[in-house]
Amino acid sequence: MKIRLKIWRQPKQGAKGAFKKYQIEGVLPDMSFLEMMDLLNASLIKKGEEPVAFDHDCHEGICGMCSMFINGRPHGPLRTTTCQLYMRNFKDGDSITVEPWRTKAFPVINDSVVDRSAFDRILQTGGYVSVNTGGAPDANATPVPKRIADEAFNSATCIGCGACVAACKNASAMLFVAAKATHLALMPQGQPERKERAEKMIAQMEAEGFGSCSNTGACESECPKGITLANIARLNREYIASMLLSYRVEVGGNWEEHE
């Protein structure tokens, strides 16, 4: 197969970037998209040119590193991660445009590599449990209804790739935050921080520069793990409950929380 590529090239954060066109031959249908990028980079290195930088790690669709905006969609034309996208989904002679996630909260580091540490800082504010769980407990030591366990598991499958942010016209991270916050709220181990978890994580999301939820569902339709909008509804309920259960008063120039 012969593929024409239009790739965003940006040497470093804050530098001026631009699209550059390439043509690559010998692409096999069974190559993954990342393997095709490796083939391109091998040809660039032979020519003495700088290879295209892109993130990758597991190549199994479970780490979320392979963040590329392909032909106007996060991860490409299929609802999957870039590493699980194969060239048989394209045709000989196709033109493919490759860009990084474009949002203020994910600054471009190099070409298609972006800084997603904003997600880490959101998790640090509330995406954890303080319960000392010890070793692996017996299966029935902490009974959890199957429906609740299934919902928590489905939310926990979020890999934090950022496709929801890239798909949203407002660059909102609500689907990511909702998945990470609500799966803990559903489990017994997540109850100690439950009251303030949603409030803190949403506050950090706003501080990082993510936009408001657009309610268009683009995040759900592009999520490679099928995280649903029901998580956002649950997060909103958690947030409202947190605000209703506490109030703040100013004492000596400091804000104190009261229940």
Steps between C-alpha positions, in 0.01 A plus 500: 500500500600859434391750765518879495553656841443854621658519845522782754865572577592710804856472636424603858242650732421858409672478161318577177367186335384417150371209296749311289413255222656157452442206271573147610492176300507136598235533770344162579130467588585306818727775633368698792489877462800531731695246296425710194640801687811295584538424129478870422756586769742236370489666158546846653803386700657354185460841337658672799172666600348530846253215570142575602454491878195316634400333826467122534548232762295182537377457138206310652242777540524515879739786585356795306836638389446486122316830473468609137228704330457317171288644218308716744427231759678393819687173433365488143188372322427213740398513865829360619848610603751600233718194567199276426420682175625300200584622153243267345250765606652729237532466124797515265566865417311639799600833654522501879530807723669450838481760778553510878220543754418869472408659832659760726520249783709259286792711370688348206847377598616376160302420184216272621627471858300704753537559874205330672626550854185708562320166536750391766446818701123447488542146633729623777220716638253218550547198276620274781385319815655534846376163625778256587380207294782269607540178306251352257180437700275199462255534215197546725668693784350830382171423326424730206184457291584376151330796331712745701817297444436489125437877483817571699704268278365658181598846627841379614587384147578863404863508379542877519598538136329837465291415193197645679678833536616498138149420376319762708449839334560660841797273585321378811648227719170417667481143368849421631435663838159334525640153433783539750286655773180300478649151486656570841176647631322175417737279700513465882872584502429836336261634761743690734580763233164484326359828634782719372633288209277639224535857624880487509542322167264736316675801653837369379358425155390862471836624629678300229311688228261232375169627363145437614303192398335559162231230550536396134625149580809523279711371789292186540493428126881521472603332825692182411385333823133587469475723808141631499341836576331335798829557681471876451145494638626306802788746549257792493291332770812440709600865459157635596484270802844620612394864474175438689674314783745779572525875501788743551535809713782752510679513836795734544563519129491121456217288366390221732275210408207408719251218477 
